[in-house]
Amino acid sequence: MVESANHNVRSTQQIDVLTKREQELNADLIQHNLFIEKHENLFKKLLIPMFEDLFGLIAAQNQDKKGNTLDADLKCKLERYLVQLKKTRE
């Protein structure tokens, strides 16, 4: 009977510890979700427009005085990058 009572007390304590850890993990999960949202906003609002401008500048420099493309491969890559950036914004 005493062993059963001790076992019940230990089981209750272990359940309490697990419940506390679950609450801590849930709080950490909420914090991590907030950090992820902030970083997504950083990419969407700051870095993606910056890369779009940079790729536009490089594309403009990739033309001669008559407006002909100097490096067609570079132009294709830049256009592909711009399409990928626009897809990530959506």
GROMACS elastic network, one bead per residue, 0.5 to 0.9 nm:
[ bonds ]
;  ai    aj funct       b0    kb
    1     4     6  0.51000   500
    1     5     6  0.62941   500
    1     6     6  0.86985   500
    2     5     6  0.50795   500
    2     6     6  0.61747   500
    2     7     6  0.85060   500
    3     6     6  0.50435   500
    3     7     6  0.59798   500
    3     8     6  0.84735   500
    4     7     6  0.50029   500
    4     8     6  0.60874   500
    4     9     6  0.86051   500
    5     8     6  0.50312   500
    5     9     6  0.62058   500
    5    10     6  0.86703   500
    6     9     6  0.50549   500
    6    10     6  0.61718   500
    6    11     6  0.84793   500
    7    10     6  0.51222   500
    7    11     6  0.60081   500
    7    12     6  0.84923   500
    8    11     6  0.50172   500
    8    12     6  0.60470   500
    8    13     6  0.85580   500
    9    12     6  0.50940   500
    9    13     6  0.61951   500
    9    14     6  0.86402   500
   10    13     6  0.50460   500
   10    14     6  0.61235   500
   10    15     6  0.85453   500
   11    14     6  0.50903   500
   11    15     6  0.61178   500
   11    16     6  0.85659   500
   12    15     6  0.50739   500
   12    16     6  0.61669   500
   12    17     6  0.86617   500
   13    16     6  0.50215   500
   13    17     6  0.62141   500
   13    18     6  0.86276   500
   14    17     6  0.50273   500
   14    18     6  0.61501   500
   14    19     6  0.85340   500
   15    18     6  0.50482   500
   15    19     6  0.60706   500
   15    20     6  0.85805   500
   16    19     6  0.50447   500
   16    20     6  0.61706   500
   16    21     6  0.86253   500
   17    20     6  0.51206   500
   17    21     6  0.61951   500
   17    22     6  0.85769   500
   18    21     6  0.50754   500
   18    22     6  0.60727   500
   18    23     6  0.86539   500
   19    22     6  0.50602   500
   19    23     6  0.63312   500
   19    24     6  0.87273   500
   20    23     6  0.51819   500
   20    24     6  0.63122   500
   20    25     6  0.86810   500
   21    25     6  0.60623   500
   21    26     6  0.85190   500
   22    25     6  0.50409   500
   22    26     6  0.61320   500
   22    27     6  0.86271   500
   23    26     6  0.50686   500
   23    27     6  0.62484   500
   23    28     6  0.86596   500
   24    27     6  0.50911   500
   24    28     6  0.62055   500
   24    29     6  0.85591   500
   25    29     6  0.60140   500
   25    30     6  0.86066   500
   26    30     6  0.62621   500
   26    31     6  0.87093   500
   27    30     6  0.51903   500
   27    31     6  0.63807   500
   27    32     6  0.87529   500
   28    31     6  0.50562   500
   28    32     6  0.61516   500
   28    33     6  0.85861   500
   29    32     6  0.50930   500
   29    33     6  0.61528   500
   29    34     6  0.86584   500
   30    33     6  0.51279   500
   30    34     6  0.63386   500
   30    35     6  0.87950   500
   31    34     6  0.51183   500
   31    35     6  0.63220   500
   31    36     6  0.87032   500
   32    35     6  0.50170   500
   32    36     6  0.61510   500
   32    37     6  0.86217   500
   33    36     6  0.50703   500
   33    37     6  0.62342   500
   33    38     6  0.86646   500
   34    37     6  0.51328   500
   34    38     6  0.62317   500
   34    39     6  0.86956   500
   35    38     6  0.50708   500
   35    39     6  0.62049   500
   35    40     6  0.85820   500
   36    39     6  0.51381   500
   36    40     6  0.61090   500
   36    41     6  0.85723   500
   37    40     6  0.50428   500
   37    41     6  0.61662   500
   37    42     6  0.85812   500
   38    41     6  0.50839   500
   38    42     6  0.61821   500
   38    43     6  0.87679   500
   39    43     6  0.62605   500
   39    44     6  0.85579   500
   40    43     6  0.51886   500
   40    44     6  0.61019   500
   40    45     6  0.84842   500
   41    44     6  0.50340   500
   41    45     6  0.58006   500
   41    46     6  0.79363   500
   42    45     6  0.54116   500
   42    46     6  0.54832   500
   42    47     6  0.67882   500
   42    48     6  0.87495   500
   43    46     6  0.55510   500
   43    48     6  0.58045   500
   43    49     6  0.86123   500
   43    89     6  0.89201   500
   44    47     6  0.65165   500
   44    48     6  0.55943   500
   44    49     6  0.75001   500
   44    88     6  0.79073   500
   44    89     6  0.60584   500
   45    48     6  0.66797   500
   45    49     6  0.67571   500
   45    50     6  0.88859   500
   45    89     6  0.89234   500
   46    49     6  0.58939   500
   46    50     6  0.62876   500
   46    51     6  0.88910   500
   47    51     6  0.61493   500
   47    52     6  0.85992   500
   48    51     6  0.51561   500
   48    52     6  0.61842   500
   48    53     6  0.87004   500
   48    85     6  0.64667   500
   48    86     6  0.84238   500
   48    88     6  0.84980   500
   48    89     6  0.77767   500
   49    53     6  0.62102   500
   49    54     6  0.85412   500
   49    85     6  0.86072   500
   50    53     6  0.52168   500
   50    54     6  0.61600   500
   50    55     6  0.86441   500
   51    55     6  0.59935   500
   51    56     6  0.83892   500
   51    82     6  0.84071   500
   51    85     6  0.82345   500
   52    55     6  0.52160   500
   52    56     6  0.61241   500
   52    57     6  0.86435   500
   52    81     6  0.85441   500
   52    82     6  0.63473   500
   52    85     6  0.74399   500
   52    86     6  0.88023   500
   53    56     6  0.50054   500
   53    57     6  0.61765   500
   53    58     6  0.86645   500
   54    57     6  0.50765   500
   54    58     6  0.62360   500
   54    59     6  0.85703   500
   55    58     6  0.50550   500
   55    59     6  0.60523   500
   55    60     6  0.85452   500
   55    78     6  0.61316   500
   55    79     6  0.83819   500
   55    81     6  0.80866   500
   55    82     6  0.73981   500
   56    59     6  0.50454   500
   56    60     6  0.61666   500
   56    61     6  0.86780   500
   56    78     6  0.81058   500
   56    82     6  0.87146   500
   57    60     6  0.50587   500
   57    61     6  0.62712   500
   57    62     6  0.86580   500
   58    61     6  0.50567   500
   58    62     6  0.62170   500
   58    75     6  0.89019   500
   58    78     6  0.82373   500
   59    62     6  0.50006   500
   59    63     6  0.72540   500
   59    69     6  0.86307   500
   59    74     6  0.80428   500
   59    75     6  0.63918   500
   59    78     6  0.70789   500
   59    79     6  0.87396   500
   60    63     6  0.59596   500
   60    67     6  0.88865   500
   61    64     6  0.78682   500
   61    70     6  0.89168   500
   62    67     6  0.88954   500
   62    68     6  0.83944   500
   62    69     6  0.59293   500
   62    70     6  0.54570   500
   62    71     6  0.65258   500
   62    72     6  0.87516   500
   62    74     6  0.80082   500
   62    75     6  0.75425   500
   63    66     6  0.75943   500
   63    67     6  0.52274   500
   63    68     6  0.53052   500
   63    70     6  0.54206   500
   63    71     6  0.81654   500
   64    67     6  0.52904   500
   64    68     6  0.55432   500
   64    69     6  0.66183   500
   64    70     6  0.64797   500
   65    68     6  0.75056   500
   67    70     6  0.89559   500
   69    72     6  0.61554   500
   69    75     6  0.75423   500
   70    74     6  0.86538   500
   70    75     6  0.86010   500
   71    74     6  0.54128   500
   71    75     6  0.64107   500
   71    76     6  0.89170   500
   72    76     6  0.62601   500
   72    77     6  0.86752   500
   73    76     6  0.51774   500
   73    77     6  0.62689   500
   73    78     6  0.86623   500
   74    77     6  0.50875   500
   74    78     6  0.61126   500
   74    79     6  0.85580   500
   75    78     6  0.51762   500
   75    79     6  0.61628   500
   75    80     6  0.85904   500
   76    79     6  0.51479   500
   76    80     6  0.61345   500
   76    81     6  0.85987   500
   77    80     6  0.50624   500
   77    81     6  0.61280   500
   77    82     6  0.86029   500
   78    81     6  0.50114   500
   78    82     6  0.61398   500
   78    83     6  0.86428   500
   79    82     6  0.50725   500
   79    83     6  0.62668   500
   79    84     6  0.86778   500
   80    83     6  0.51321   500
   80    84     6  0.62536   500
   80    85     6  0.86522   500
   81    84     6  0.50614   500
   81    85     6  0.61388   500
   81    86     6  0.86344   500
   82    85     6  0.50355   500
   82    86     6  0.61850   500
   82    87     6  0.86284   500
   83    86     6  0.51343   500
   83    87     6  0.62537   500
   83    88     6  0.87658   500
   84    87     6  0.50739   500
   84    88     6  0.63348   500
   84    89     6  0.88206   500
   85    88     6  0.51366   500
   85    89     6  0.64266   500
   86    89     6  0.51531   500
   86    90     6  0.66695   500
   87    90     6  0.53426   500
